[in-house]
């Protein structure tokens, strides 16, 4: 713990990072592998997965994925400060429509967390479009706002007081659970499913205190870290891919050296 550093992306499995991390995190903001293919052991699915990420193969069974998710949230419980939040972006596919709901139920039933809110993220495009004869084209994804069950009434959010009555009752601004933001920060040869810095920044402005510590357990090409730099927050990341860590490092160095770029 003495050697643990913030504003660092660790090139390792997130469980290794969490094992060494003290309870310093205010917000977990991440977009994990969705594990949405029903045919994850087929040769076609293997090629699709290998094309999407440079090293990660998104092919767990549903049971394996749920066990892995529960272990992950138990890790979050260890590093998340009191009244912190986990902002977890996840979706479903035409091939695996129910895993997302099994995941939410599993986290609620088997960890100290529950859902405080569900945010709908409307992307600017739905590429690749759905080719199913009876399923909708998915232009929206979800972010589940997880908080500890004991902190459901106390977790932190940046809501301004708009008025109060003579009895001291406060009234707060409306912040709606529907957010428009672009799909991603551009796919590349390392990651075809990069996160959206526009969306990440909007989430951080909602849930992160000034100078907050933000953790992304699946940092990828550095979107969450760059969003933190722009919003003057601290970050910690984990990423298995050495190539994506190197990509993110170059990206962040450009952001730091050219703060007016954005």
C-alpha positions in Angstrom: 0.0 0.0 0.0 2.9 2.4 0.7 3.9 2.2 -3.0 0.4 2.6 -4.4 0.1 5.6 -6.7 -2.8 7.6 -7.9 -2.9 9.1 -11.5 -1.5 5.8 -12.7 -2.7 3.0 -15.0 -1.6 -0.4 -13.8 -0.9 -2.9 -16.5 -2.4 -5.9 -14.7 -5.7 -7.6 -13.9 -8.0 -5.4 -11.9 -8.1 -7.9 -9.1 -4.4 -7.4 -8.6 -4.8 -3.7 -8.4 -7.7 -3.9 -6.0 -5.7 -6.3 -3.8 -3.0 -3.5 -3.2 -5.3 -0.5 -3.2 -6.3 1.2 0.1 -9.9 2.5 0.6 -9.3 5.7 -1.3 -11.8 5.6 -4.2 -14.8 8.0 -4.3 -16.2 6.8 -7.7 -15.7 3.7 -9.7 -16.5 4.5 -13.3 -16.1 1.6 -15.8 -17.4 -0.2 -18.8 -16.5 -3.9 -18.4 -16.6 -6.6 -21.0 -20.3 -7.4 -21.6 -19.8 -11.1 -22.3 -22.9 -11.0 -24.6 -22.2 -13.7 -27.1 -24.3 -16.9 -26.7 -21.9 -18.8 -29.0 -18.7 -17.7 -27.2 -17.0 -21.0 -27.9 -17.6 -21.1 -31.6 -14.9 -20.2 -34.0 -16.9 -17.3 -35.4 -17.4 -15.8 -32.0 -13.8 -16.3 -31.1 -12.7 -14.3 -34.2 -15.2 -11.6 -33.4 -14.0 -11.2 -29.9 -10.3 -11.3 -30.9 -11.1 -8.5 -33.4 -12.8 -6.4 -30.8 -10.0 -6.4 -28.2 -6.3 -7.0 -28.7 -5.9 -9.6 -26.0 -9.1 -10.1 -24.0 -11.4 -13.0 -25.1 -15.0 -12.2 -23.9 -16.2 -15.8 -23.7 -17.2 -16.7 -20.2 -20.3 -18.8 -19.6 -23.1 -16.9 -17.9 -22.3 -18.7 -14.6 -18.6 -17.8 -14.8 -19.4 -14.2 -15.7 -21.8 -13.8 -12.7 -19.3 -15.3 -10.3 -16.6 -13.0 -11.6 -18.9 -10.0 -11.3 -19.7 -10.8 -7.7 -16.0 -11.1 -6.9 -15.4 -7.8 -8.6 -18.0 -5.9 -6.6 -16.7 -7.4 -3.4 -13.4 -5.9 -4.4 -15.1 -2.5 -5.0 -16.5 -2.7 -1.5 -13.0 -2.9 -0.2 -11.6 0.2 -2.0 -14.7 2.5 -2.1 -14.9 5.2 0.5 -18.0 5.8 2.5 -20.9 7.1 0.4 -19.1 6.4 -2.8 -20.7 5.2 -6.0 -20.0 2.5 -8.7 -21.1 3.7 -12.2 -21.2 0.5 -14.2 -21.9 0.7 -17.9 -23.2 -2.5 -19.4 -25.6 -3.7 -22.1 -27.1 -6.7 -23.7 -27.0 -8.3 -27.2 -29.5 -10.0 -29.5 -27.7 -13.3 -28.7 -27.8 -12.9 -24.9 -30.7 -10.7 -23.8 -31.0 -11.7 -20.2 -27.4 -11.7 -18.7 -27.6 -8.0 -17.9 -30.6 -8.6 -15.6 -29.1 -11.7 -14.1 -26.0 -9.6 -13.3 -28.0 -6.9 -11.5 -29.9 -9.4 -9.5 -26.7 -11.3 -8.6 -25.0 -8.1 -7.3 -28.0 -7.1 -5.2 -28.4 -10.6 -3.8 -24.7 -11.5 -3.1 -22.9 -8.3 -2.3 -23.3 -5.2 -0.1 -24.5 -3.1 -3.1 -27.9 -2.2 -4.5 -29.0 0.0 -7.4 -29.7 3.6 -6.5 -30.5 4.6 -10.1 -30.4 3.4 -13.7 -29.1 5.9 -16.3 -30.1 5.5 -19.9 -27.3 6.5 -22.3 -28.6 7.4 -25.8 -25.7 7.2 -28.3 -25.5 9.2 -31.5 -25.6 6.0 -33.6 -26.4 2.3 -33.3 -23.7 0.9 -35.5 -23.6 -2.0 -36.1 -27.4 -2.0 -36.8 -29.5 -5.0 -35.7 -30.3 -7.5 -38.5 -32.8 -9.4 -36.5 -36.3 -9.8 -37.9 -38.0 -9.2 -34.5 -35.5 -7.4 -32.2 -35.0 -3.7 -31.8 -31.9 -1.8 -32.9 -30.2 -0.8 -29.6 -29.2 2.8 -29.6 -29.3 3.0 -25.8 -27.1 1.4 -23.1 -27.4 1.5 -19.4 -25.3 2.7 -16.4 -26.3 1.2 -13.2 -25.6 3.4 -10.2 -24.6 1.0 -7.4 -24.2 2.1 -3.8 -23.9 0.2 -0.6 -27.3 -0.8 0.8 -26.5 1.0 4.1 -25.7 4.2 2.1 -28.8 4.4 -0.2 -30.0 7.6 1.6 -26.5 9.1 2.1 -24.4 8.5 -1.1 -22.9 11.6 -2.7 -24.3 13.3 -5.8 -23.7 16.9 -7.1 -27.2 18.3 -6.8 -27.7 22.0 -6.2 -30.3 23.3 -3.8 -32.8 25.4 -5.7 -35.0 26.6 -2.8 -36.1 25.9 0.7 -39.2 26.6 2.7 -39.6 28.3 6.1 -39.3 24.9 7.8 -35.9 24.2 6.3 -37.1 21.7 3.8 -34.6 21.8 0.8 -35.6 21.4 -2.8 -33.0 20.2 -5.3 -32.5 20.6 -9.1 -33.7 18.0 -11.5 -31.0 15.9 -13.0 -32.6 13.4 -15.4 -31.5 9.8 -15.9 -31.3 10.1 -19.7 -28.0 11.3 -21.2 -27.2 12.0 -24.8 -23.5 11.4 -25.6 -21.5 10.2 -28.5 -20.7 6.5 -28.8 -17.0 6.4 -28.1 -13.7 8.1 -28.6 -13.0 6.3 -31.8 -12.2 2.7 -32.4 -8.6 1.6 -33.1 -6.7 -1.6 -33.8 -6.4 -2.3 -30.1 -10.0 -1.7 -29.0 -13.1 -1.5 -31.2 -15.3 -0.7 -28.3 -13.7 2.4 -26.7 -15.6 4.3 -24.0 -17.0 7.8 -24.6 -15.2 10.7 -22.9 -18.2 13.0 -23.4 -20.3 10.5 -21.5 -17.7 9.8 -18.8 -17.4 13.5 -18.1 -21.1 14.0 -17.8 -21.2 11.1 -15.2 -18.3 12.5 -13.3 -19.9 15.9 -13.1 -22.9 14.2 -11.5 -21.1 12.0 -9.0 -17.6 13.1 -8.3 -16.6 15.6 -5.6 -13.8 18.1 -6.4 -10.4 16.3 -6.3 -12.2 12.9 -6.1 -10.3 9.7 -6.8 -11.8 7.8 -9.7 -11.1 4.1 -10.5 -11.6 2.4 -13.8 -11.0 -1.3 -13.6 -11.1 -1.7 -17.4 -9.2 1.4 -18.5 -8.7 0.4 -22.1 -7.3 3.3 -24.1 -7.6 5.8 -21.2 -10.9 7.5 -21.7 -11.8 7.7 -18.0 -8.3 8.9 -17.1 -8.4 11.7 -19.7 -11.9 12.7 -18.5 -10.5 12.9 -15.0 -7.7 15.1 -16.2 -10.1 17.5 -17.9 -12.3 17.7 -14.9 -9.4 18.1 -12.5 -9.9 14.8 -10.7 -7.5 12.0 -9.8 -7.6 8.6 -11.5 -6.4 5.0 -11.0 -6.8 2.4 -13.8 -6.2 -1.2 -14.5 -5.7 -2.6 -17.9 -4.5 -6.1 -19.0 -3.2 -5.0 -22.4 0.3 -3.5 -22.4 -0.4 -2.1 -25.9 -3.5 -0.3 -24.6 -1.6 1.0 -21.6 1.0 2.5 -23.9 -1.7 4.0 -26.1 -3.4 5.5 -23.0 -0.1 6.9 -21.7 0.6 8.7 -24.9 -2.9 10.0 -25.0 -2.7 11.4 -21.4 0.7 13.0 -22.0 -0.8 14.9 -24.9 -3.7 16.0 -22.8 -1.4 17.1 -19.9 1.0 19.0 -22.3 -1.9 20.6 -24.2 -4.6 21.4 -21.7 -6.4 23.8 -24.0 -6.7 21.1 -26.7 -10.2 20.2 -25.7 
